[in-house]
Amino acid sequence: MYNENKVFTMNVTVLSALKTNISQIQLLLSDFSNGTPGPGKIIAEQFSTNNKPYHVNKGLILLADNHFELVNPVCPICGSYCVIRQEFQERNPILGEFGSCEIYMRRYLCKKCHRKFVTQLNLVVEPNHRYASIFKEKIDGLIKTGYRSLRKLGEDLHTFFSILPSHQSIKNWLRIGDEKKINNHIPNYSGYYCYDEQYIMIYGRKSYRLTLFDALLNIPIAEEITAKIDYTTVYSFLKSILADKPIITITTDHKRMYKGIIEKLGALHQLCIFHLFKMIGKDVYDRLKSKAVSYQNKIKLCIYFTKIKEIFGTYDLNVAIERLNKLLNKYDDIPRVLQKWIRKKIIPDFERLNIFMRD
């Protein structure tokens, strides 16, 4: 028996509940062009559609077997037209539904300055990148329709384009250019918000992308790039964004500083259930992989972890309290690793974990 013998009852305040989850929005993503042209045609067309200044290579020729060279090549260093054609250099960019494509770019030697250069595809694939630039536009389109985690963005790209970019690649595509802050404006917000942050690398330096989105409308409200994460930074970001908006609840992960920030803003603080399960799950899975833990104890661990999940698997607060009390009646039988989470996390933070259940 849990030694505090604490039975949970509480008076329920009437609130608009966080019960409505927006269904996943399915997107019809457009390809590079109508029909099914080959990757070579796509590159050649894209290269020739933009205006270019004088002394910049203005045309691209598609030879046999995806070999490319410039029309009247110009040295990008000195602007000389006196250049020598050399061998081809292989590249393997990923071009939409075509996947990884082998293409070959002509190299050149300038007779005047003796510098070498190669046929560029900057308008299609940026230097030192494998994925076509079009994927950045697709990511922007996905983000505008609703919040998505890096994992979900990766799943969408795999579903629509059969590609599996790394999380770092997706983070790079999400870069907000030279702007440090972006605000979206709609007539009415629900008052139920989620706050999250992700670290990104900008010019080799670690930065943070702060995001606030409407939990019911499932749309981003604002984003900001900062060099550090602390109480003042997060509070200032949220306060400035929510100054003229209704505030009922803000959901965050379990960092301690968020409690004071959300209370100061005058909102109810909902702790993210997904992050709770993720934190507990790490300890559980470490023991499931351990050879020192018996098979019987592993089964027992899974059973009680499932019972903990069931506490939060309802929108009825009374049902959740009943399930928690029932679990506490068997406290001595619960594996110690789960006792720790019940004692140090679930019970102290129970009110902030169940706000979404309140009517």
C-alpha positions as CSV (number, residue, x, y, z in Angstrom):
1,M,0.0,0.0,0.0
2,Y,1.3,3.4,-0.9
3,N,2.5,4.8,2.5
4,E,0.6,8.1,2.3
5,N,-2.7,6.3,1.9
6,K,-3.8,9.2,-0.3
7,V,-7.2,8.8,-2.0
8,F,-7.8,11.3,-4.8
9,T,-11.0,13.3,-5.0
10,M,-11.4,16.8,-6.4
11,N,-13.9,19.4,-7.2
12,V,-14.2,19.9,-10.9
13,T,-14.2,23.3,-12.4
14,V,-16.3,23.7,-15.6
15,L,-13.9,24.4,-18.5
16,S,-13.9,23.9,-22.2
17,A,-12.0,20.6,-22.4
18,L,-9.0,19.7,-24.5
19,K,-11.1,16.8,-25.8
20,T,-11.2,17.6,-29.5
21,N,-8.2,16.4,-31.5
22,I,-7.9,17.7,-35.0
23,S,-7.8,14.8,-37.4
24,Q,-4.7,14.5,-39.6
25,I,-4.9,16.6,-42.7
26,Q,-4.0,14.7,-45.8
27,L,-2.2,16.8,-48.4
28,L,-2.0,16.4,-52.1
29,L,1.6,17.4,-52.8
30,S,2.3,18.7,-56.3
31,D,5.3,17.3,-58.2
32,F,7.9,19.4,-60.0
33,S,5.8,19.7,-63.1
34,N,2.8,18.2,-64.9
35,G,3.1,14.7,-66.4
36,T,6.2,12.6,-65.7
37,P,9.2,14.2,-67.2
38,G,12.6,12.8,-66.5
39,P,15.0,14.3,-63.9
40,G,17.2,15.7,-66.6
41,K,14.4,17.7,-68.2
42,I,13.4,19.0,-64.7
43,I,16.9,20.3,-64.0
44,A,17.3,21.8,-67.5
45,E,13.9,23.6,-67.3
46,Q,14.5,24.9,-63.8
47,F,17.9,26.1,-64.6
48,S,16.7,28.2,-67.6
49,T,13.6,29.8,-66.0
50,N,15.4,32.4,-63.9
51,N,17.0,35.6,-64.9
52,K,20.8,35.8,-64.3
53,P,23.2,38.7,-64.3
54,Y,25.9,39.3,-66.8
55,H,29.0,37.1,-66.5
56,V,27.0,34.3,-65.0
57,N,26.4,31.0,-66.8
58,K,23.0,31.3,-68.5
59,G,22.3,27.9,-69.9
60,L,22.5,24.2,-69.4
61,I,22.7,21.4,-71.9
62,L,21.5,17.9,-71.2
63,L,23.6,15.4,-73.0
64,A,23.1,11.6,-73.1
65,D,22.8,9.6,-69.9
66,N,22.2,12.6,-67.6
67,H,25.4,14.4,-68.5
68,F,25.2,18.2,-68.1
69,E,27.4,21.0,-69.4
70,L,27.1,24.8,-69.7
71,V,26.1,26.8,-72.8
72,N,29.0,29.2,-73.5
73,P,30.6,28.6,-70.0
74,V,31.9,31.7,-68.2
75,C,34.5,31.6,-65.4
76,P,32.6,32.7,-62.2
77,I,35.9,34.0,-60.7
78,C,37.2,36.4,-63.4
79,G,34.3,36.4,-65.9
80,S,36.5,35.1,-68.8
81,Y,35.0,33.1,-71.6
82,C,38.3,31.4,-72.3
83,V,37.7,28.1,-70.5
84,I,38.7,24.5,-71.2
85,R,36.2,21.7,-70.9
86,Q,37.4,18.9,-68.7
87,E,36.0,15.6,-67.2
88,F,32.6,15.1,-65.7
89,Q,31.9,15.0,-62.0
90,E,29.3,12.6,-60.6
91,R,26.5,13.8,-58.2
92,N,23.7,11.8,-56.7
93,P,20.9,14.3,-55.8
94,I,17.5,13.2,-54.6
95,L,14.8,14.6,-56.9
96,G,11.3,14.0,-55.7
97,E,9.6,10.8,-56.9
98,F,12.6,10.0,-59.0
99,G,14.6,9.3,-55.8
100,S,18.4,9.3,-56.0
101,C,19.6,10.1,-59.5
102,E,23.1,9.7,-61.0
103,I,24.0,12.9,-62.9
104,Y,27.3,14.1,-64.3
105,M,28.4,17.7,-64.3
106,R,31.1,19.0,-66.6
107,R,34.2,20.6,-65.0
108,Y,36.1,23.5,-66.5
109,L,39.5,25.2,-66.3
110,C,39.8,28.9,-66.8
111,K,42.7,29.9,-69.1
112,K,42.9,33.4,-67.6
113,C,43.0,32.8,-63.9
114,H,43.7,29.1,-63.9
115,R,40.8,28.4,-61.5
116,K,38.6,25.3,-61.9
117,F,34.8,25.3,-61.6
118,V,32.0,22.9,-62.2
119,T,28.5,23.1,-63.7
120,Q,26.2,24.2,-60.9
121,L,22.7,23.2,-60.1
122,N,22.1,25.8,-57.3
123,L,18.6,26.5,-58.5
124,V,17.6,22.8,-58.1
125,V,20.0,21.4,-55.5
126,E,22.1,23.7,-53.2
127,P,25.9,23.1,-53.0
128,N,26.8,20.3,-50.6
129,H,23.1,19.2,-50.4
130,R,21.6,15.9,-51.7
131,Y,17.9,16.8,-51.5
132,A,16.3,19.1,-54.1
133,S,15.4,22.5,-52.9
134,I,11.7,21.8,-53.7
135,F,11.6,19.8,-50.4
136,K,11.9,23.0,-48.4
137,E,8.8,24.3,-50.1
138,K,6.9,21.1,-49.3
139,I,8.0,21.3,-45.6
140,D,6.8,24.9,-45.5
141,G,3.4,23.8,-46.9
142,L,3.1,21.0,-44.3
143,I,3.9,23.3,-41.4
144,K,1.4,25.9,-42.5
145,T,-1.5,23.4,-42.4
146,G,-0.8,22.4,-38.8
147,Y,1.9,21.6,-36.2
148,R,4.0,18.5,-36.9
149,S,6.9,17.1,-35.0
150,L,10.1,16.2,-36.8
151,R,9.1,12.5,-36.7
152,K,5.7,13.2,-38.3
153,L,7.3,15.4,-41.0
154,G,9.7,12.6,-41.7
155,E,6.7,10.2,-42.0
156,D,4.9,12.5,-44.4
157,L,7.9,12.9,-46.6
158,H,8.3,9.1,-46.7
159,T,4.7,8.6,-47.5
160,F,4.5,11.2,-50.3
161,F,8.0,11.1,-51.7
162,S,9.5,7.8,-50.5
163,I,12.5,9.6,-48.9
164,L,13.9,9.3,-45.4
165,P,15.8,12.5,-44.6
166,S,17.5,12.8,-41.2
167,H,16.0,14.9,-38.5
168,Q,18.9,17.4,-39.0
169,S,18.0,17.7,-42.7
170,I,14.4,18.5,-41.8
171,K,15.6,21.0,-39.2
172,N,17.7,22.7,-41.8
173,W,14.7,22.9,-44.1
174,L,12.7,24.5,-41.3
175,R,15.2,27.4,-41.0
176,I,13.4,30.8,-40.9
177,G,16.0,32.5,-43.1
178,D,17.1,35.9,-41.9
179,E,14.0,36.5,-39.8
180,K,14.1,35.7,-36.1
181,K,10.3,35.8,-35.5
182,I,7.3,34.8,-37.5
183,N,3.7,35.6,-36.5
184,N,0.5,34.2,-38.1
185,H,-2.8,36.0,-37.7
186,I,-6.3,34.6,-37.8
187,P,-9.5,36.1,-36.5
188,N,-10.2,33.8,-33.5
189,Y,-8.0,31.5,-31.4
190,S,-9.3,28.7,-29.2
191,G,-7.4,29.7,-26.0
192,Y,-5.8,26.2,-25.9
193,Y,-2.2,26.3,-26.8
194,C,0.9,24.0,-27.0
195,Y,4.4,25.3,-26.6
196,D,7.5,23.4,-27.8
197,E,11.1,24.1,-28.7
198,Q,13.6,22.4,-30.9
199,Y,17.3,23.0,-31.2
200,I,18.7,23.7,-34.7
201,M,22.1,24.4,-36.2
202,I,22.4,27.8,-37.9
203,Y,25.8,28.4,-39.6
204,G,27.3,25.7,-37.3
205,R,25.9,27.3,-34.1
206,K,23.3,25.7,-31.9
207,S,20.1,27.8,-31.7
208,Y,16.6,27.2,-30.6
209,R,13.3,27.3,-32.4
210,L,10.4,28.3,-30.1
211,T,7.0,27.4,-31.4
212,L,3.5,28.2,-30.1
213,F,0.5,26.6,-31.8
214,D,-3.2,26.4,-31.3
215,A,-4.0,22.9,-29.9
216,L,-7.6,22.8,-31.2
217,L,-7.2,24.6,-34.5
218,N,-3.9,22.7,-35.0
219,I,-2.2,25.7,-36.6
220,P,1.1,27.4,-35.7
221,I,0.7,30.9,-34.1
222,A,4.3,32.1,-33.8
223,E,7.9,31.0,-34.1
224,E,11.1,32.6,-33.0
225,I,14.8,31.7,-33.2
226,T,16.8,32.4,-30.1
227,A,20.4,31.7,-29.1
228,K,19.5,30.4,-25.7
229,I,16.7,29.0,-23.6
230,D,15.9,30.3,-20.2
231,Y,13.0,31.6,-18.1
232,T,13.1,35.2,-19.4
233,T,13.4,34.2,-23.1
234,V,10.4,31.8,-23.0
235,Y,8.2,34.1,-20.8
236,S,8.9,37.1,-23.1
237,F,8.1,35.1,-26.2
238,L,4.8,33.7,-24.8
239,K,3.7,37.0,-23.2
240,S,4.3,39.0,-26.4
241,I,2.4,36.5,-28.6
242,L,-0.6,36.0,-26.2
243,A,-1.0,39.6,-25.2
244,D,-4.2,40.1,-27.3
245,K,-5.4,36.5,-27.4
246,P,-7.7,34.4,-25.1
247,I,-5.7,32.1,-22.8
248,I,-7.2,29.0,-21.1
249,T,-4.6,26.3,-21.2
250,I,-1.0,25.9,-22.3
251,T,0.5,22.4,-22.7
252,T,4.3,22.0,-22.4
253,D,6.8,19.2,-21.7
254,H,8.0,18.7,-18.1
255,K,10.8,21.2,-17.7
256,R,10.5,22.7,-14.2
257,M,10.7,26.4,-15.3
258,Y,7.5,26.1,-17.3
259,K,5.3,25.9,-14.2
260,G,6.2,29.4,-13.1
261,I,6.0,30.8,-16.6
262,I,2.5,29.5,-17.3
263,E,1.2,30.5,-13.9
264,K,2.5,34.0,-14.4
265,L,0.7,34.2,-17.7
266,G,-2.6,33.3,-15.9
267,A,-3.2,30.0,-17.8
268,L,-3.8,26.5,-16.7
269,H,-0.7,24.3,-17.2
270,Q,-1.3,20.9,-18.9
271,L,1.8,18.6,-18.8
272,C,2.2,16.6,-22.0
273,I,1.1,13.0,-21.5
274,F,3.3,11.9,-24.4
275,H,6.4,13.2,-22.7
276,L,5.4,11.5,-19.5
277,F,5.1,8.1,-21.2
278,K,8.4,8.8,-23.0
279,M,10.3,9.5,-19.8
280,I,8.8,6.5,-18.0
281,G,9.3,4.3,-21.1
282,K,13.0,5.0,-21.2
283,D,13.5,3.5,-17.8
284,V,11.2,0.6,-18.6
285,Y,12.8,-0.2,-21.9
286,D,16.3,-0.1,-20.4
287,R,15.2,-2.9,-18.0
288,L,13.5,-4.9,-20.7
289,K,16.8,-5.0,-22.6
290,S,18.7,-6.0,-19.5
291,K,19.8,-9.7,-19.1
292,A,19.8,-9.2,-15.3
293,V,16.0,-8.8,-15.2
294,S,14.1,-12.1,-15.3
295,Y,11.5,-12.7,-18.0
296,Q,8.8,-12.8,-15.3
297,N,9.7,-9.4,-14.0
298,K,9.8,-8.0,-17.5
299,I,6.2,-9.2,-18.0
300,K,5.2,-7.6,-14.7
301,L,6.9,-4.4,-15.6
302,C,5.0,-4.2,-18.9
303,I,1.6,-4.9,-17.2
304,Y,2.0,-2.1,-14.6
305,F,3.3,0.3,-17.2
306,T,0.1,-0.4,-19.2
307,K,-1.9,0.3,-16.0
308,I,-0.2,3.7,-15.6
309,K,-1.0,4.5,-19.3
310,E,-4.7,3.5,-18.7
311,I,-5.0,6.2,-16.0
312,F,-4.6,8.9,-18.7
313,G,-6.4,7.0,-21.4
314,T,-9.8,8.5,-20.5
315,Y,-11.5,11.9,-20.8
316,D,-13.4,11.2,-17.5
317,L,-11.6,12.6,-14.5
318,N,-13.5,10.4,-12.0
319,V,-12.5,7.3,-14.0
320,A,-8.8,8.4,-14.0
321,I,-8.9,9.0,-10.2
322,E,-10.5,5.6,-9.7
323,R,-7.8,3.8,-11.8
324,L,-5.1,5.6,-9.9
325,N,-6.5,4.7,-6.5
326,K,-6.9,1.1,-7.6
327,L,-3.2,1.0,-8.7
328,L,-2.1,2.5,-5.4
329,N,-3.9,-0.3,-3.5
330,K,-1.3,-2.6,-5.1
331,Y,1.6,-0.2,-4.6
332,D,3.9,-2.8,-2.9
333,D,3.5,-5.1,-5.8
334,I,4.5,-2.5,-8.4
335,P,8.1,-2.7,-9.7
336,R,10.4,-0.2,-8.0
337,V,11.2,1.8,-11.1
338,L,7.5,2.5,-11.6
339,Q,7.0,3.2,-7.9
340,K,9.6,6.0,-8.3
341,W,7.6,7.6,-11.1
342,I,4.3,7.3,-9.3
343,R,5.8,8.8,-6.1
344,K,7.9,11.5,-7.6
345,K,6.0,12.5,-10.8
346,I,2.4,11.2,-11.2
347,I,1.1,12.0,-7.7
348,P,2.8,15.5,-7.3
349,D,1.8,16.6,-10.8
350,F,-1.5,14.8,-11.1
351,E,-3.6,18.0,-11.3
352,R,-1.4,19.3,-14.1
353,L,-1.6,16.0,-15.9
354,N,-5.4,15.7,-15.9
355,I,-6.5,19.2,-17.1
356,F,-7.5,17.8,-20.5
357,M,-10.1,15.6,-18.7
358,R,-12.0,18.4,-17.1
359,D,-15.4,19.3,-18.5
